[in-house]
């Protein structure tokens, strides 16, 4: 088998970016992964990709890596995936995207194809393409191709481009981007439709669960299987969509209504936690509240992390000892002291399952209180 001719750069040391790079490296492509913070490029060799299936494992082990200038990696590659981590507050997140994009665009060469793996609102690609043109001095009409391919779970939800990319299609498909190709604007509209469908269902289900809880009724089983992490997983996309449409557009009302509902979940969760503390006659000063998630700290979007931090900040208005933990990613030592009562809040179903399997005896022994941060917010035990 002949060696693939394309060199590929993944801009962004993210879980999704590493997954793309590992797939391509395993198929013989020359792959560079550029750390968006340091500006350096890592050569991802096939053996390294085989030894480390996840980015967190690679970063944890800190093996010796072949390092290049990020600028050289970008200029050498004709296929570039833009997949950085975003961690600024929502008001500044678009400025962060544009800043990262400048770092990439000013080093691309003619004949490149850029696959933009983050979400945008409707008509959002137009501004991004103009920024690439300004930073690179190249024209999107003849010098480079732009592909809108927002990722969810490591795979693109849509795939839109206004130029032919036949010369690089084999490389793009080898990265797992094998989808029906549409125009950019159609892809933006289809991504918006998928978001609105998802969040209109989540928001209406949450509103029903909240009212059932407040009226003292049991929620259906399917309501209990949706957790805070599920609500937050694509919230960034929804916010960008709402910001991209004008007043009077029905999409604005569909999106903003869902957004308002979902953003109200944190307030409802904190109220339920206070109800538990009051009903069980617990003293706030004697509580240690632990928020558990099973989210990926290295993913592109920081939605779940931001939601957990929002809950944490709301709780600080009423409680002093609050900790946000990711048991499977960061490690965890179960607190067994007698000074305080543990109040464990599970923001995801997988976090509850994993922790209770590992620490069932300690939870029982310390008489820890447990709350499931699902739609009705359940008190356990």
C-alpha positions as CSV (number, residue, x, y, z in Angstrom):
1,X,0.0,0.0,0.0
2,X,1.3,3.4,-0.9
3,X,2.0,6.0,1.7
4,X,-0.8,8.7,1.9
5,X,0.5,11.9,0.4
6,X,-1.3,14.5,2.5
7,X,0.3,15.9,5.7
8,X,-2.4,16.8,8.2
9,X,-2.4,19.3,11.0
10,X,-4.9,19.2,13.9
11,X,-5.0,22.6,15.5
12,X,-6.1,22.0,19.1
13,X,-4.9,19.7,21.9
14,X,-8.4,18.5,22.5
15,X,-10.0,15.0,22.9
16,X,-11.8,15.4,19.6
17,X,-8.7,16.7,17.8
18,X,-6.6,13.8,19.1
19,X,-9.2,11.3,18.0
20,X,-9.0,12.7,14.5
21,X,-5.2,12.6,14.5
22,X,-5.0,9.1,15.9
23,X,-7.3,7.7,13.2
24,X,-5.1,9.3,10.4
25,X,-1.8,8.3,12.0
26,X,-2.9,4.7,12.2
27,X,-3.6,4.8,8.5
28,X,-0.1,6.1,7.6
29,X,-0.7,9.8,7.4
30,X,1.9,12.3,8.6
31,X,0.0,14.0,11.4
32,X,0.8,17.1,13.5
33,X,-1.2,18.2,16.5
34,X,-0.7,21.8,17.5
35,X,-1.1,22.8,21.1
36,X,-3.2,26.0,20.9
37,X,-1.8,27.4,24.1
38,X,1.9,26.7,23.5
39,X,2.0,27.1,19.7
40,X,4.1,23.9,19.4
41,X,3.3,20.9,17.2
42,X,3.6,17.3,18.2
43,X,4.3,14.6,15.6
44,X,1.8,11.9,16.1
45,X,3.4,8.7,14.9
46,X,1.4,5.5,14.4
47,X,3.0,3.7,17.3
48,X,2.2,6.6,19.7
49,X,-1.4,6.6,18.5
50,X,-1.6,2.9,19.1
51,X,-0.1,3.1,22.6
52,X,-2.4,5.9,23.7
53,X,-6.0,5.6,22.7
54,X,-7.0,8.7,24.7
55,X,-5.4,12.1,25.0
56,X,-5.6,12.2,28.8
57,X,-3.5,9.0,28.9
58,X,-0.9,10.6,26.7
59,X,-0.7,13.7,28.8
60,X,-0.6,11.7,32.0
61,X,2.3,9.6,31.0
62,X,4.3,12.4,29.4
63,X,6.2,10.2,26.9
64,X,9.1,11.7,24.8
65,X,7.5,13.4,21.8
66,X,8.9,14.8,18.5
67,X,8.2,18.5,18.6
68,X,8.1,21.0,15.8
69,X,7.1,24.6,15.4
70,X,3.4,25.0,15.1
71,X,3.9,27.4,12.3
72,X,5.9,24.8,10.3
73,X,3.3,22.2,10.9
74,X,0.5,24.4,9.6
75,X,2.4,25.6,6.5
76,X,3.4,22.0,5.6
77,X,-0.2,20.6,5.7
78,X,-2.9,20.9,3.1
79,X,-5.6,19.4,5.3
80,X,-6.2,21.2,8.6
81,X,-8.7,20.4,11.3
82,X,-9.6,23.3,13.6
83,X,-10.5,21.7,17.0
84,X,-9.3,23.8,19.9
85,X,-10.5,23.7,23.5
86,X,-12.7,26.7,24.5
87,X,-12.7,27.7,28.1
88,X,-13.6,31.4,28.3
89,X,-16.9,32.7,29.7
90,X,-19.8,32.6,27.2
91,X,-19.5,36.4,26.6
92,X,-15.9,36.0,25.4
93,X,-16.1,32.7,23.7
94,X,-16.4,33.9,20.1
95,X,-13.4,36.2,20.6
96,X,-11.5,33.2,21.8
97,X,-12.5,31.3,18.6
98,X,-11.3,34.2,16.4
99,X,-8.0,34.6,18.3
100,X,-7.3,30.9,17.8
101,X,-8.3,31.1,14.2
102,X,-5.8,33.9,13.6
103,X,-3.0,31.7,14.8
104,X,-4.0,29.0,12.3
105,X,-4.9,31.2,9.3
106,X,-1.8,33.4,9.2
107,X,0.3,30.2,8.4
108,X,-1.8,28.3,5.9
109,X,-0.7,28.0,2.3
110,X,-2.6,28.1,-1.0
111,X,-4.4,24.9,-1.8
112,X,-5.4,24.1,1.8
113,X,-8.7,22.9,3.1
114,X,-9.7,24.0,6.6
115,X,-12.3,21.8,8.5
116,X,-13.9,23.9,11.2
117,X,-15.0,21.5,13.9
118,X,-16.7,23.9,16.2
119,X,-20.4,25.0,16.0
120,X,-21.6,28.3,14.6
121,X,-24.9,30.1,14.3
122,X,-26.7,30.7,11.0
123,X,-24.5,32.7,8.7
124,X,-21.7,32.3,11.2
125,X,-19.3,30.8,8.7
126,X,-19.3,34.0,6.6
127,X,-17.5,36.0,9.3
128,X,-15.1,33.1,10.0
129,X,-14.1,32.8,6.3
130,X,-13.6,36.6,6.1
131,X,-11.3,36.4,9.1
132,X,-9.2,33.6,7.5
133,X,-8.9,35.6,4.3
134,X,-7.8,38.7,6.3
135,X,-5.2,36.8,8.3
136,X,-3.8,34.7,5.5
137,X,-4.1,37.0,2.6
138,X,-5.7,34.2,0.6
139,X,-9.0,34.0,-1.2
140,X,-11.7,31.5,-0.3
141,X,-12.8,31.6,-3.9
142,X,-9.6,30.2,-5.3
143,X,-6.8,29.7,-2.7
144,X,-8.4,27.6,0.2
145,X,-11.5,25.6,0.9
146,X,-13.6,26.0,4.1
147,X,-15.6,23.1,5.5
148,X,-18.2,23.6,8.3
149,X,-18.2,20.3,10.2
150,X,-19.2,20.7,13.9
151,X,-18.4,17.7,16.0
152,X,-20.6,15.9,18.5
153,X,-19.2,12.7,20.1
154,X,-16.2,12.9,17.8
155,X,-18.2,12.8,14.6
156,X,-19.5,15.7,12.4
157,X,-23.2,16.4,12.7
158,X,-23.2,18.1,9.2
159,X,-20.7,18.7,6.5
160,X,-20.9,21.9,4.4
161,X,-18.5,23.4,1.9
162,X,-18.9,25.7,-1.1
163,X,-15.9,24.5,-3.0
164,X,-14.8,21.2,-4.5
165,X,-12.5,19.2,-2.2
166,X,-12.0,16.1,-4.3
167,X,-8.2,16.2,-4.0
168,X,-8.4,15.8,-0.2
169,X,-11.6,13.8,0.2
170,X,-9.8,10.5,0.8
171,X,-7.9,12.1,3.7
172,X,-11.0,13.7,5.1
173,X,-13.0,10.4,4.9
174,X,-10.0,8.6,6.6
175,X,-10.5,10.9,9.6
176,X,-14.1,9.7,10.0
177,X,-15.7,12.6,8.1
178,X,-17.7,10.4,5.7
179,X,-21.0,12.3,5.2
180,X,-23.2,13.8,2.6
181,X,-21.7,17.1,1.4
182,X,-24.0,20.2,1.3
183,X,-23.4,23.9,1.0
184,X,-22.2,25.8,4.1
185,X,-25.5,27.6,4.6
186,X,-27.5,24.4,4.3
187,X,-25.2,22.8,6.9
188,X,-25.7,25.7,9.3
189,X,-29.5,25.5,9.0
190,X,-29.5,21.7,9.4
191,X,-27.2,21.9,12.5
192,X,-29.7,24.5,13.9
193,X,-32.6,22.2,13.3
194,X,-30.9,19.3,15.1
195,X,-30.2,21.6,18.1
196,X,-33.7,23.0,18.3
197,X,-35.2,19.5,18.1
198,X,-32.8,18.3,20.9
199,X,-33.4,21.2,23.2
200,X,-37.1,21.7,22.7
201,X,-37.5,18.1,23.9
202,X,-35.1,18.5,26.8
203,X,-36.7,21.8,27.9
204,X,-40.3,20.6,27.8
205,X,-39.3,17.4,29.6
206,X,-37.5,19.4,32.3
207,X,-40.5,21.8,32.8
208,X,-42.8,18.8,33.2
209,X,-40.4,17.1,35.7
210,X,-40.1,20.2,37.7
211,X,-43.8,20.7,38.0
212,X,-44.4,17.1,38.9
213,X,-41.7,17.3,41.6
214,X,-43.2,20.5,43.0
215,X,-46.7,19.0,43.1
216,X,-45.3,15.9,44.9
217,X,-45.8,13.4,42.0
218,X,-43.3,10.8,40.8
219,X,-41.7,11.5,37.4
220,X,-41.6,8.9,34.7
221,X,-38.6,6.7,34.5
222,X,-37.3,8.3,31.3
223,X,-37.2,11.8,33.1
224,X,-35.0,10.3,35.8
225,X,-32.4,9.1,33.2
226,X,-31.6,12.7,32.0
227,X,-29.0,14.4,34.1
228,X,-27.4,17.9,34.4
229,X,-24.5,16.8,32.1
230,X,-27.1,15.8,29.4
231,X,-28.6,19.3,29.5
232,X,-25.2,21.0,29.2
233,X,-23.6,18.9,26.5
234,X,-24.4,21.2,23.5
235,X,-25.5,24.4,25.3
236,X,-22.7,26.4,23.7
237,X,-24.1,25.5,20.3
238,X,-27.6,26.7,21.3
239,X,-26.3,30.0,22.6
240,X,-24.5,30.7,19.4
241,X,-27.6,29.9,17.4
242,X,-29.8,32.2,19.5
243,X,-27.3,35.1,19.1
244,X,-27.1,34.6,15.3
245,X,-30.8,35.3,14.5
246,X,-32.7,38.6,14.5
247,X,-35.6,39.7,16.6
248,X,-38.9,38.4,15.2
249,X,-37.3,35.2,13.7
250,X,-39.2,32.2,15.0
251,X,-35.9,30.4,15.5
252,X,-35.1,33.0,18.1
253,X,-38.2,32.2,20.1
254,X,-37.7,28.4,19.8
255,X,-34.1,28.6,20.8
256,X,-34.3,31.3,23.5
257,X,-37.3,29.6,25.2
258,X,-35.4,26.3,25.4
259,X,-32.3,28.2,26.6
260,X,-34.1,30.0,29.4
261,X,-35.6,26.7,30.6
262,X,-32.4,24.8,30.6
263,X,-30.5,27.7,32.3
264,X,-33.1,27.6,35.0
265,X,-32.1,24.0,35.9
266,X,-29.2,25.1,38.1
267,X,-31.5,27.3,40.2
268,X,-34.0,24.4,40.6
269,X,-31.2,22.0,41.6
270,X,-29.9,24.3,44.3
271,X,-33.5,24.8,45.7
272,X,-33.8,21.0,45.9
273,X,-30.5,20.6,47.7
274,X,-31.7,23.2,50.2
275,X,-35.0,21.3,50.6
276,X,-33.1,18.1,51.4
277,X,-30.9,19.9,54.0
278,X,-33.9,21.4,55.7
279,X,-36.1,18.2,55.6
280,X,-33.3,16.1,57.2
281,X,-32.4,18.8,59.7
282,X,-28.8,19.0,58.5
283,X,-26.6,22.0,59.5
284,X,-25.1,23.9,56.6
285,X,-21.8,24.4,58.5
286,X,-21.5,20.6,59.0
287,X,-21.9,19.7,55.3
288,X,-19.3,18.9,52.7
289,X,-21.0,19.1,49.3
290,X,-19.4,17.2,46.5
291,X,-20.5,17.7,42.9
292,X,-19.6,14.6,40.8
293,X,-19.4,14.5,37.0
294,X,-18.0,12.1,34.4
295,X,-17.3,14.8,31.8
296,X,-14.1,15.1,29.7
297,X,-12.0,18.0,30.8
298,X,-10.1,18.0,27.5
299,X,-13.2,18.2,25.1
300,X,-13.5,21.2,22.8
301,X,-16.7,22.6,24.4
302,X,-16.5,23.3,28.1
303,X,-20.3,23.2,28.5
304,X,-20.6,20.5,31.3
305,X,-17.7,22.1,33.2
306,X,-19.3,25.5,33.0
307,X,-22.7,24.1,34.2
308,X,-21.1,22.4,37.2
309,X,-19.2,25.6,38.1
310,X,-22.5,27.6,37.8
311,X,-24.1,25.2,40.3
312,X,-21.1,25.5,42.5
313,X,-21.3,29.3,42.6
314,X,-25.0,29.2,43.3
315,X,-24.4,26.8,46.2
316,X,-21.8,29.2,47.7
317,X,-24.6,31.6,48.5
318,X,-25.8,29.1,51.1
319,X,-22.9,26.7,51.9
320,X,-19.2,27.1,52.4
321,X,-17.6,23.7,51.7
322,X,-18.3,22.7,48.1
323,X,-16.1,20.7,45.8
324,X,-16.4,19.9,42.1
325,X,-14.9,16.5,41.2
326,X,-14.4,14.4,38.2
327,X,-13.9,10.9,39.7
328,X,-12.7,9.0,36.6
329,X,-10.5,11.8,35.2
330,X,-8.8,13.4,38.2
331,X,-8.8,10.7,40.8
332,X,-10.7,10.7,44.1
333,X,-10.2,9.9,47.8
334,X,-13.4,9.3,49.6
335,X,-13.6,11.6,52.7
336,X,-14.2,9.4,55.8
337,X,-13.7,12.0,58.6
338,X,-16.4,12.5,61.2
339,X,-16.2,16.3,61.3
340,X,-18.7,16.8,58.4
341,X,-21.5,15.0,56.6
342,X,-20.9,14.2,53.0
343,X,-23.6,15.4,50.6
344,X,-22.9,13.8,47.2
345,X,-24.6,15.3,44.1
346,X,-24.3,13.3,40.9
347,X,-24.4,15.5,37.8
348,X,-24.3,12.4,35.5
349,X,-25.7,8.9,35.8
350,X,-22.3,7.4,34.8
351,X,-20.6,9.2,37.7
352,X,-23.1,7.8,40.2
353,X,-22.7,4.3,38.8
354,X,-18.9,4.3,38.9
355,X,-18.5,5.9,42.3
356,X,-21.1,3.8,44.0
357,X,-19.5,0.6,42.7
358,X,-16.1,1.7,43.9
359,X,-17.1,3.2,47.3
360,X,-20.4,1.5,48.3
361,X,-19.1,0.6,51.8
362,X,-17.7,4.0,52.5
363,X,-20.9,5.7,51.4
364,X,-22.9,3.5,53.8
365,X,-20.4,3.7,56.6
366,X,-20.2,7.5,56.6
367,X,-24.0,7.8,56.2
368,X,-23.4,10.1,53.2
369,X,-26.5,11.8,51.7
370,X,-27.0,11.3,48.0
371,X,-28.8,13.5,45.4
372,X,-29.2,12.6,41.7
373,X,-29.1,15.8,39.6
374,X,-31.5,14.4,37.1
375,X,-34.6,16.3,35.8
376,X,-36.8,15.8,38.9
377,X,-33.7,15.9,41.2
378,X,-34.1,12.8,43.4
379,X,-33.1,12.3,47.0
380,X,-31.6,8.8,47.4
381,X,-32.3,6.8,50.5
